Amino acid sequence: MSSSSSFVRSAELEWDTVGDGVRRKILGYGPDLMLVHVEFHKGGIGALHHHPHRQVTFVARGSFEATVDEVTTILETGDCFFVAANLVHGVVALEDGMLIDVFTPAREDFLAAARTPARQGLA
């Protein structure tokens, strides 16, 4: 796995649509760490899922119903949640909002999806 540039300009990156009303940009990353900007329209869902990565998510804007390991709560701007490896988690946007996800190690599946021919405008 490579690493991102030392300086990343979000305006120069394309969004990846990852669900109805959900899109993301992969920002800085290296083999052991990744930062991802995720935007949601009201009602957008980050479906319940799990992965071997540890994750901390910061609510940069809006409010979300967040579930981690079968516990659900409402989080608002400035709040965050932590997900240990392999715990089931997900969110529902209660209004338009933005999350900042940090993963360790980096999500190679996200990088692979961003390199697909359709994403690169080659399809």
N, CA, C and O atoms as a GROMACS GRO file, in nm:
protein
  492
    1MET      N    1   0.084  -0.117   0.000
    1MET     CA    2   0.000   0.000   0.000
    1MET      C    3   0.089   0.124   0.000
    1MET      O    4   0.190   0.130   0.071
    2SER      N    5   0.051   0.220  -0.079
    2SER     CA    6   0.124   0.346  -0.080
    2SER      C    7   0.068   0.439   0.027
    2SER      O    8  -0.016   0.398   0.108
    3SER      N    9   0.114   0.560   0.028
    3SER     CA   10   0.064   0.661   0.121
    3SER      C   11   0.017   0.781   0.042
    3SER      O   12   0.055   0.800  -0.074
    4SER      N   13  -0.067   0.862   0.103
    4SER     CA   14  -0.110   0.986   0.039
    4SER      C   15   0.006   1.085   0.042
    4SER      O   16   0.108   1.062   0.107
    5SER      N   17  -0.012   1.192  -0.029
    5SER     CA   18   0.085   1.301  -0.024
    5SER      C   19   0.089   1.358   0.118
    5SER      O   20  -0.004   1.338   0.196
    6SER      N   21   0.194   1.428   0.149
    6SER     CA   22   0.204   1.491   0.281
    6SER      C   23   0.096   1.596   0.301
    6SER      O   24   0.048   1.616   0.413
    7PHE      N   25   0.057   1.662   0.194
    7PHE     CA   26  -0.048   1.764   0.199
    7PHE      C   27  -0.159   1.723   0.105
    7PHE      O   28  -0.135   1.691  -0.012
    8VAL      N   29  -0.282   1.724   0.155
    8VAL     CA   30  -0.397   1.682   0.076
    8VAL      C   31  -0.494   1.798   0.069
    8VAL      O   32  -0.533   1.854   0.171
    9ARG      N   33  -0.532   1.834  -0.053
    9ARG     CA   34  -0.630   1.941  -0.074
    9ARG      C   35  -0.763   1.877  -0.112
    9ARG      O   36  -0.780   1.824  -0.222
   10SER      N   37  -0.855   1.882  -0.019
   10SER     CA   38  -0.984   1.817  -0.038
   10SER      C   39  -1.055   1.862  -0.166
   10SER      O   40  -1.118   1.780  -0.233
   11ALA      N   41  -1.044   1.989  -0.199
   11ALA     CA   42  -1.111   2.042  -0.318
   11ALA      C   43  -1.062   1.976  -0.447
   11ALA      O   44  -1.131   1.980  -0.548
   12GLU      N   45  -0.944   1.916  -0.443
   12GLU     CA   46  -0.888   1.851  -0.562
   12GLU      C   47  -0.927   1.704  -0.573
   12GLU      O   48  -0.894   1.639  -0.672
   13LEU      N   49  -0.997   1.652  -0.473
   13LEU     CA   50  -1.035   1.511  -0.472
   13LEU      C   51  -1.180   1.494  -0.514
   13LEU      O   52  -1.265   1.580  -0.489
   14GLU      N   53  -1.208   1.382  -0.579
   14GLU     CA   54  -1.345   1.349  -0.618
   14GLU      C   55  -1.415   1.276  -0.505
   14GLU      O   56  -1.352   1.209  -0.423
   15TRP      N   57  -1.548   1.289  -0.502
   15TRP     CA   58  -1.629   1.216  -0.408
   15TRP      C   59  -1.657   1.077  -0.463
   15TRP      O   60  -1.674   1.060  -0.584
   16ASP      N   61  -1.664   0.977  -0.376
   16ASP     CA   62  -1.711   0.843  -0.409
   16ASP      C   63  -1.850   0.829  -0.349
   16ASP      O   64  -1.868   0.845  -0.228
   17THR      N   65  -1.950   0.800  -0.432
   17THR     CA   66  -2.084   0.773  -0.381
   17THR      C   67  -2.084   0.632  -0.324
   17THR      O   68  -2.048   0.538  -0.394
   18VAL      N   69  -2.124   0.617  -0.198
   18VAL     CA   70  -2.117   0.487  -0.132
   18VAL      C   71  -2.252   0.438  -0.083
   18VAL      O   72  -2.262   0.334  -0.019
   19GLY      N   73  -2.356   0.514  -0.113
   19GLY     CA   74  -2.491   0.476  -0.074
   19GLY      C   75  -2.585   0.588  -0.110
   19GLY      O   76  -2.541   0.696  -0.151
   20ASP      N   77  -2.714   0.564  -0.094
   20ASP     CA   78  -2.814   0.666  -0.123
   20ASP      C   79  -2.799   0.779  -0.021
   20ASP      O   80  -2.826   0.761   0.097
   21GLY      N   81  -2.756   0.895  -0.069
   21GLY     CA   82  -2.738   1.009   0.021
   21GLY      C   83  -2.610   1.006   0.101
   21GLY      O   84  -2.598   1.078   0.200
   22VAL      N   85  -2.513   0.923   0.059
   22VAL     CA   86  -2.386   0.911   0.132
   22VAL      C   87  -2.271   0.913   0.032
   22VAL      O   88  -2.271   0.839  -0.066
   23ARG      N   89  -2.172   0.999   0.059
   23ARG     CA   90  -2.052   1.003  -0.025
   23ARG      C   91  -1.931   1.027   0.064
   23ARG      O   92  -1.942   1.080   0.174
   24ARG      N   93  -1.812   0.986   0.012
   24ARG     CA   94  -1.691   1.000   0.094
   24ARG      C   95  -1.572   1.039   0.007
   24ARG      O   96  -1.568   1.018  -0.114
   25LYS      N   97  -1.475   1.098   0.076
   25LYS     CA   98  -1.344   1.130   0.018
   25LYS      C   99  -1.240   1.070   0.110
   25LYS      O  100  -1.244   1.090   0.231
   26ILE      N  101  -1.147   0.997   0.053
   26ILE     CA  102  -1.033   0.946   0.130
   26ILE      C  103  -0.930   1.058   0.135
   26ILE      O  104  -0.884   1.105   0.030
   27LEU      N  105  -0.894   1.100   0.253
   27LEU     CA  106  -0.797   1.207   0.268
   27LEU      C  107  -0.661   1.146   0.296
   27LEU      O  108  -0.617   1.060   0.219
   28GLY      N  109  -0.592   1.184   0.401
   28GLY     CA  110  -0.459   1.131   0.428
   28GLY      C  111  -0.461   0.986   0.470
   28GLY      O  112  -0.550   0.942   0.543
   29TYR      N  113  -0.361   0.911   0.421
   29TYR     CA  114  -0.351   0.770   0.460
   29TYR      C  115  -0.210   0.717   0.439
   29TYR      O  116  -0.134   0.766   0.356
   30GLY      N  117  -0.179   0.615   0.516
   30GLY     CA  118  -0.060   0.534   0.504
   30GLY      C  119  -0.101   0.394   0.546
   30GLY      O  120  -0.219   0.372   0.574
   31PRO      N  121  -0.010   0.300   0.552
   31PRO     CA  122  -0.049   0.163   0.584
   31PRO      C  123  -0.121   0.145   0.717
   31PRO      O  124  -0.206   0.057   0.731
   32ASP      N  125  -0.087   0.229   0.815
   32ASP     CA  126  -0.140   0.207   0.949
   32ASP      C  127  -0.243   0.310   0.995
   32ASP      O  128  -0.286   0.305   1.110
   33LEU      N  129  -0.284   0.403   0.907
   33LEU     CA  130  -0.376   0.508   0.949
   33LEU      C  131  -0.446   0.568   0.827
   33LEU      O  132  -0.384   0.582   0.722
   34MET      N  133  -0.574   0.603   0.842
   34MET     CA  134  -0.650   0.663   0.732
   34MET      C  135  -0.753   0.760   0.787
   34MET      O  136  -0.815   0.734   0.890
   35LEU      N  137  -0.770   0.874   0.717
   35LEU     CA  138  -0.870   0.974   0.750
   35LEU      C  139  -0.967   0.985   0.633
   35LEU      O  140  -0.925   0.999   0.518
   36VAL      N  141  -1.097   0.977   0.662
   36VAL     CA  142  -1.199   0.978   0.558
   36VAL      C  143  -1.307   1.079   0.593
   36VAL      O  144  -1.357   1.082   0.706
   37HIS      N  145  -1.343   1.162   0.496
   37HIS     CA  146  -1.450   1.262   0.509
   37HIS      C  147  -1.576   1.200   0.450
   37HIS      O  148  -1.575   1.157   0.334
   38VAL      N  149  -1.685   1.193   0.526
   38VAL     CA  150  -1.809   1.131   0.480
   38VAL      C  151  -1.923   1.231   0.497
   38VAL      O  152  -1.945   1.284   0.606
   39GLU      N  153  -1.996   1.256   0.388
   39GLU     CA  154  -2.112   1.345   0.393
   39GLU      C  155  -2.240   1.265   0.378
   39GLU      O  156  -2.247   1.169   0.301
   40PHE      N  157  -2.342   1.307   0.452
   40PHE     CA  158  -2.473   1.241   0.450
   40PHE      C  159  -2.582   1.343   0.425
   40PHE      O  160  -2.579   1.453   0.479
   41HIS      N  161  -2.680   1.306   0.341
   41HIS     CA  162  -2.805   1.380   0.335
   41HIS      C  163  -2.893   1.324   0.446
   41HIS      O  164  -2.875   1.210   0.490
   42LYS      N  165  -2.988   1.404   0.490
   42LYS     CA  166  -3.083   1.358   0.591
   42LYS      C  167  -3.142   1.224   0.549
   42LYS      O  168  -3.186   1.208   0.435
   43GLY      N  169  -3.142   1.127   0.640
   43GLY     CA  170  -3.193   0.993   0.611
   43GLY      C  171  -3.090   0.899   0.553
   43GLY      O  172  -3.116   0.779   0.540
   44GLY      N  173  -2.971   0.950   0.519
   44GLY     CA  174  -2.864   0.864   0.467
   44GLY      C  175  -2.822   0.762   0.572
   44GLY      O  176  -2.820   0.791   0.692
   45ILE      N  177  -2.789   0.643   0.525
   45ILE     CA  178  -2.759   0.533   0.617
   45ILE      C  179  -2.618   0.479   0.593
   45ILE      O  180  -2.581   0.447   0.480
   46GLY      N  181  -2.543   0.470   0.699
   46GLY     CA  182  -2.420   0.392   0.701
   46GLY      C  183  -2.462   0.258   0.761
   46GLY      O  184  -2.465   0.242   0.883
   47ALA      N  185  -2.493   0.160   0.675
   47ALA     CA  186  -2.554   0.034   0.719
   47ALA      C  187  -2.470  -0.036   0.825
   47ALA      O  188  -2.348  -0.021   0.829
   48LEU      N  189  -2.537  -0.112   0.910
   48LEU     CA  190  -2.466  -0.190   1.010
   48LEU      C  191  -2.366  -0.283   0.942
   48LEU      O  192  -2.401  -0.351   0.846
   49HIS      N  193  -2.245  -0.285   0.992
   49HIS     CA  194  -2.137  -0.366   0.933
   49HIS      C  195  -2.027  -0.384   1.037
   49HIS      O  196  -2.034  -0.327   1.146
   50HIS      N  197  -1.927  -0.461   1.004
   50HIS     CA  198  -1.810  -0.476   1.090
   50HIS      C  199  -1.687  -0.498   1.004
   50HIS      O  200  -1.698  -0.536   0.887
   51HIS      N  201  -1.572  -0.473   1.062
   51HIS     CA  202  -1.444  -0.489   0.992
   51HIS      C  203  -1.334  -0.503   1.099
   51HIS      O  204  -1.356  -0.469   1.215
   52PRO      N  205  -1.218  -0.552   1.059
   52PRO     CA  206  -1.111  -0.574   1.158
   52PRO      C  207  -1.038  -0.446   1.200
   52PRO      O  208  -0.951  -0.451   1.287
   53HIS      N  209  -1.072  -0.333   1.139
   53HIS     CA  210  -1.005  -0.207   1.170
   53HIS      C  211  -1.065  -0.143   1.295
   53HIS      O  212  -1.184  -0.158   1.321
   54ARG      N  213  -0.983  -0.074   1.371
   54ARG     CA  214  -1.035   0.010   1.478
   54ARG      C  215  -1.073   0.143   1.414
   54ARG      O  216  -1.011   0.187   1.317
   55GLN      N  217  -1.176   0.206   1.469
   55GLN     CA  218  -1.229   0.328   1.408
   55GLN      C  219  -1.272   0.426   1.515
   55GLN      O  220  -1.330   0.387   1.616
   56VAL      N  221  -1.243   0.553   1.492
   56VAL     CA  222  -1.304   0.659   1.572
   56VAL      C  223  -1.367   0.755   1.472
   56VAL      O  224  -1.306   0.790   1.371
   57THR      N  225  -1.490   0.797   1.502
   57THR     CA  226  -1.564   0.883   1.412
   57THR      C  227  -1.606   1.009   1.488
   57THR      O  228  -1.662   1.003   1.597
   58PHE      N  229  -1.575   1.124   1.426
   58PHE     CA  230  -1.607   1.255   1.482
   58PHE      C  231  -1.725   1.313   1.404
   58PHE      O  232  -1.723   1.314   1.281
   59VAL      N  233  -1.826   1.362   1.474
   59VAL     CA  234  -1.940   1.427   1.410
   59VAL      C  235  -1.901   1.573   1.388
   59VAL      O  236  -1.904   1.654   1.480
   60ALA      N  237  -1.866   1.606   1.263
   60ALA     CA  238  -1.823   1.741   1.230
   60ALA      C  239  -1.940   1.836   1.208
   60ALA      O  240  -1.928   1.957   1.229
   61ARG      N  241  -2.056   1.780   1.166
   61ARG     CA  242  -2.175   1.861   1.143
   61ARG      C  243  -2.297   1.771   1.145
   61ARG      O  244  -2.292   1.659   1.094
   62GLY      N  245  -2.405   1.818   1.204
   62GLY     CA  246  -2.531   1.745   1.201
   62GLY      C  247  -2.553   1.659   1.324
   62GLY      O  248  -2.484   1.671   1.425
   63SER      N  249  -2.653   1.571   1.311
   63SER     CA  250  -2.681   1.476   1.418
   63SER      C  251  -2.708   1.340   1.356
   63SER      O  252  -2.762   1.329   1.246
   64PHE      N  253  -2.669   1.236   1.430
   64PHE     CA  254  -2.674   1.100   1.380
   64PHE      C  255  -2.722   1.006   1.489
   64PHE      O  256  -2.691   1.023   1.607
   65GLU      N  257  -2.799   0.906   1.449
   65GLU     CA  258  -2.828   0.793   1.536
   65GLU      C  259  -2.715   0.695   1.510
   65GLU      O  260  -2.702   0.642   1.399
   66ALA      N  261  -2.635   0.669   1.610
   66ALA     CA  262  -2.518   0.582   1.596
   66ALA      C  263  -2.537   0.457   1.680
   66ALA      O  264  -2.582   0.462   1.794
   67THR      N  265  -2.502   0.344   1.620
   67THR     CA  266  -2.510   0.215   1.688
   67THR      C  267  -2.372   0.151   1.690
   67THR      O  268  -2.306   0.143   1.586
   68VAL      N  269  -2.328   0.107   1.807
   68VAL     CA  270  -2.204   0.032   1.822
   68VAL      C  271  -2.233  -0.084   1.915
   68VAL      O  272  -2.274  -0.065   2.030
   69ASP      N  273  -2.212  -0.204   1.866
   69ASP     CA  274  -2.228  -0.325   1.946
   69ASP      C  275  -2.365  -0.330   2.015
   69ASP      O  276  -2.375  -0.354   2.135
   70GLU      N  277  -2.470  -0.307   1.935
   70GLU     CA  278  -2.610  -0.315   1.978
   70GLU      C  279  -2.654  -0.205   2.074
   70GLU      O  280  -2.764  -0.213   2.130
   71VAL      N  281  -2.572  -0.102   2.094
   71VAL     CA  282  -2.610   0.013   2.175
   71VAL      C  283  -2.627   0.132   2.080
   71VAL      O  284  -2.538   0.162   2.001
   72THR      N  285  -2.744   0.198   2.089
   72THR     CA  286  -2.774   0.309   2.000
   72THR      C  287  -2.792   0.437   2.080
   72THR      O  288  -2.853   0.436   2.187
   73THR      N  289  -2.738   0.547   2.027
   73THR     CA  290  -2.752   0.678   2.090
   73THR      C  291  -2.755   0.784   1.981
   73THR      O  292  -2.722   0.758   1.866
   74ILE      N  293  -2.794   0.904   2.018
   74ILE     CA  294  -2.794   1.018   1.928
   74ILE      C  295  -2.667   1.099   1.956
   74ILE      O  296  -2.638   1.135   2.070
   75LEU      N  297  -2.592   1.127   1.849
   75LEU     CA  298  -2.471   1.208   1.859
   75LEU      C  299  -2.489   1.335   1.776
   75LEU      O  300  -2.552   1.332   1.670
   76GLU      N  301  -2.434   1.445   1.826
   76GLU     CA  302  -2.446   1.574   1.759
   76GLU      C  303  -2.308   1.631   1.731
   76GLU      O  304  -2.207   1.576   1.774
   77THR      N  305  -2.305   1.743   1.660
   77THR     CA  306  -2.180   1.809   1.625
   77THR      C  307  -2.087   1.816   1.746
   77THR      O  308  -2.125   1.861   1.854
   78GLY      N  309  -1.964   1.771   1.726
   78GLY     CA  310  -1.863   1.773   1.832
   78GLY      C  311  -1.850   1.642   1.907
   78GLY      O  312  -1.752   1.623   1.980
   79ASP      N  313  -1.946   1.551   1.891
   79ASP     CA  314  -1.941   1.420   1.958
   79ASP      C  315  -1.862   1.322   1.873
   79ASP      O  316  -1.830   1.350   1.758
   80CYS      N  317  -1.832   1.205   1.929
   80CYS     CA  318  -1.765   1.101   1.852
   80CYS      C  319  -1.800   0.964   1.908
   80CYS      O  320  -1.858   0.951   2.016
   81PHE      N  321  -1.764   0.862   1.831
   81PHE     CA  322  -1.776   0.724   1.881
   81PHE      C  323  -1.654   0.645   1.840
   81PHE      O  324  -1.589   0.674   1.739
   82PHE      N  325  -1.624   0.542   1.920
   82PHE     CA  326  -1.509   0.454   1.897
   82PHE      C  327  -1.562   0.314   1.871
   82PHE      O  328  -1.655   0.268   1.936
   83VAL      N  329  -1.501   0.248   1.774
   83VAL     CA  330  -1.540   0.111   1.739
   83VAL      C  331  -1.417   0.022   1.746
   83VAL      O  332  -1.322   0.040   1.670
   84ALA      N  333  -1.418  -0.074   1.837
   84ALA     CA  334  -1.310  -0.173   1.844
   84ALA      C  335  -1.322  -0.268   1.725
   84ALA      O  336  -1.428  -0.275   1.662
   85ALA      N  337  -1.217  -0.338   1.696
   85ALA     CA  338  -1.216  -0.431   1.582
   85ALA      C  339  -1.332  -0.528   1.588
   85ALA      O  340  -1.363  -0.584   1.693
   86ASN      N  341  -1.397  -0.546   1.474
   86ASN     CA  342  -1.502  -0.646   1.451
   86ASN      C  343  -1.634  -0.620   1.522
   86ASN      O  344  -1.720  -0.709   1.522
   87LEU      N  345  -1.654  -0.504   1.583
   87LEU     CA  346  -1.784  -0.473   1.643
   87LEU      C  347  -1.879  -0.422   1.534
   87LEU      O  348  -1.839  -0.345   1.446
   88VAL      N  349  -2.004  -0.465   1.541
   88VAL     CA  350  -2.105  -0.420   1.446
   88VAL      C  351  -2.141  -0.275   1.479
   88VAL      O  352  -2.165  -0.241   1.595
   89HIS      N  353  -2.144  -0.190   1.375
   89HIS     CA  354  -2.174  -0.048   1.395
   89HIS      C  355  -2.235   0.011   1.269
   89HIS      O  356  -2.222  -0.045   1.160
   90GLY      N  357  -2.301   0.125   1.284
   90GLY     CA  358  -2.360   0.196   1.172
   90GLY      C  359  -2.423   0.325   1.219
   90GLY      O  360  -2.431   0.352   1.339
   91VAL      N  361  -2.469   0.407   1.123
   91VAL     CA  362  -2.530   0.536   1.155
   91VAL      C  363  -2.648   0.563   1.064
   91VAL      O  364  -2.660   0.507   0.955
   92VAL      N  365  -2.735   0.652   1.111
   92VAL     CA  366  -2.842   0.709   1.030
   92VAL      C  367  -2.835   0.860   1.051
   92VAL      O  368  -2.832   0.908   1.164
   93ALA      N  369  -2.833   0.935   0.940
   93ALA     CA  370  -2.828   1.081   0.950
   93ALA      C  371  -2.966   1.136   0.983
   93ALA      O  372  -3.061   1.112   0.908
   94LEU      N  373  -2.977   1.207   1.091
   94LEU     CA  374  -3.105   1.266   1.132
   94LEU      C  375  -3.128   1.401   1.064
   94LEU      O  376  -3.238   1.455   1.066
   95GLU      N  377  -3.021   1.453   1.005
   95GLU     CA  378  -3.025   1.576   0.925
   95GLU      C  379  -2.901   1.571   0.835
   95GLU      O  380  -2.817   1.483   0.852
   96ASP      N  381  -2.889   1.664   0.741
   96ASP     CA  382  -2.767   1.668   0.662
   96ASP      C  383  -2.649   1.679   0.757
   96ASP      O  384  -2.654   1.755   0.854
   97GLY      N  385  -2.542   1.605   0.730
   97GLY     CA  386  -2.430   1.608   0.821
   97GLY      C  387  -2.301   1.557   0.761
   97GLY      O  388  -2.297   1.513   0.646
   98MET      N  389  -2.197   1.563   0.842
   98MET     CA  390  -2.064   1.521   0.800
   98MET      C  391  -1.994   1.449   0.914
   98MET      O  392  -1.996   1.493   1.028
   99LEU      N  393  -1.933   1.336   0.880
   99LEU     CA  394  -1.852   1.259   0.974
   99LEU      C  395  -1.707   1.258   0.926
   99LEU      O  396  -1.680   1.261   0.806
  100ILE      N  397  -1.616   1.253   1.020
  100ILE     CA  398  -1.474   1.232   0.990
  100ILE      C  399  -1.437   1.099   1.054
  100ILE      O  400  -1.440   1.085   1.176
  101ASP      N  401  -1.402   1.001   0.970
  101ASP     CA  402  -1.365   0.868   1.016
  101ASP      C  403  -1.213   0.854   1.017
  101ASP      O  404  -1.146   0.897   0.924
  102VAL      N  405  -1.161   0.794   1.121
  102VAL     CA  406  -1.019   0.759   1.130
  102VAL      C  407  -1.011   0.608   1.152
  102VAL      O  408  -1.077   0.554   1.241
  103PHE      N  409  -0.931   0.542   1.070
  103PHE     CA  410  -0.916   0.397   1.077
  103PHE      C  411  -0.771   0.359   1.101
  103PHE      O  412  -0.680   0.425   1.052
  104THR      N  413  -0.750   0.253   1.178
  104THR     CA  414  -0.620   0.191   1.189
  104THR      C  415  -0.639   0.039   1.189
  104THR      O  416  -0.718  -0.012   1.268
  105PRO      N  417  -0.569  -0.033   1.103
  105PRO     CA  418  -0.489   0.017   0.992
  105PRO      C  419  -0.579   0.078   0.885
  105PRO      O  420  -0.702   0.078   0.898
  106ALA      N  421  -0.517   0.130   0.779
  106ALA     CA  422  -0.592   0.190   0.669
  106ALA      C  423  -0.686   0.089   0.605
  106ALA      O  424  -0.659  -0.031   0.607
  107ARG      N  425  -0.794   0.137   0.547
  107ARG     CA  426  -0.893   0.054   0.479
  107ARG      C  427  -0.851   0.032   0.334
  107ARG      O  428  -0.881   0.114   0.248
  108GLU      N  429  -0.781  -0.077   0.310
  108GLU     CA  430  -0.738  -0.107   0.172
  108GLU      C  431  -0.858  -0.126   0.080
  108GLU      O  432  -0.849  -0.096  -0.040
  109ASP      N  433  -0.972  -0.175   0.134
  109ASP     CA  434  -1.091  -0.190   0.051
  109ASP      C  435  -1.141  -0.054   0.001
  109ASP      O  436  -1.190  -0.046  -0.111
  110PHE      N  437  -1.130   0.051   0.080
  110PHE     CA  438  -1.169   0.185   0.035
  110PHE      C  439  -1.078   0.231  -0.078
  110PHE      O  440  -1.125   0.286  -0.178
  111LEU      N  441  -0.948   0.208  -0.063
  111LEU     CA  442  -0.853   0.249  -0.167
  111LEU      C  443  -0.878   0.173  -0.297
  111LEU      O  444  -0.871   0.231  -0.405
  112ALA      N  445  -0.905   0.043  -0.286
  112ALA     CA  446  -0.932  -0.037  -0.405
  112ALA      C  447  -1.058   0.012  -0.476
  112ALA      O  448  -1.060   0.020  -0.599
  113ALA      N  449  -1.162   0.044  -0.400
  113ALA     CA  450  -1.286   0.093  -0.460
  113ALA      C  451  -1.263   0.226  -0.531
  113ALA      O  452  -1.323   0.253  -0.635
  114ALA      N  453  -1.177   0.310  -0.476
  114ALA     CA  454  -1.149   0.441  -0.536
  114ALA      C  455  -1.068   0.427  -0.665
  114ALA      O  456  -1.062   0.520  -0.744
  115ARG      N  457  -1.005   0.312  -0.686
  115ARG     CA  458  -0.923   0.291  -0.806
  115ARG      C  459  -0.997   0.214  -0.916
  115ARG      O  460  -0.937   0.183  -1.018
  116THR      N  461  -1.124   0.184  -0.898
  116THR     CA  462  -1.197   0.107  -0.999
  116THR      C  463  -1.209   0.190  -1.126
  116THR      O  464  -1.208   0.312  -1.119
  117PRO      N  465  -1.221   0.123  -1.243
  117PRO     CA  466  -1.233   0.197  -1.370
  117PRO      C  467  -1.346   0.298  -1.371
  117PRO      O  468  -1.328   0.408  -1.422
  118ALA      N  469  -1.463   0.264  -1.317
  118ALA     CA  470  -1.574   0.358  -1.316
  118ALA      C  471  -1.539   0.482  -1.235
  118ALA      O  472  -1.575   0.594  -1.273
  119ARG      N  473  -1.469   0.464  -1.124
  119ARG     CA  474  -1.430   0.577  -1.038
  119ARG      C  475  -1.330   0.666  -1.109
  119ARG      O  476  -1.330   0.787  -1.088
  120GLN      N  477  -1.245   0.608  -1.191
  120GLN     CA  478  -1.142   0.685  -1.260
  120GLN      C  479  -1.191   0.742  -1.393
  120GLN      O  480  -1.113   0.803  -1.467
  121GLY      N  481  -1.319   0.722  -1.424
  121GLY     CA  482  -1.374   0.774  -1.548
  121GLY      C  483  -1.331   0.694  -1.670
  121GLY      O  484  -1.335   0.745  -1.782
  122LEU      N  485  -1.289   0.568  -1.649
  122LEU     CA  486  -1.241   0.487  -1.759
  122LEU      C  487  -1.346   0.391  -1.813
  122LEU      O  488  -1.325   0.327  -1.916
  123ALA      N  489  -1.457   0.380  -1.746
  123ALA     CA  490  -1.559   0.285  -1.790
  123ALA      C  491  -1.661   0.352  -1.879
  123ALA      O  492  -1.755   0.288  -1.926
   0.00000   0.00000   0.00000
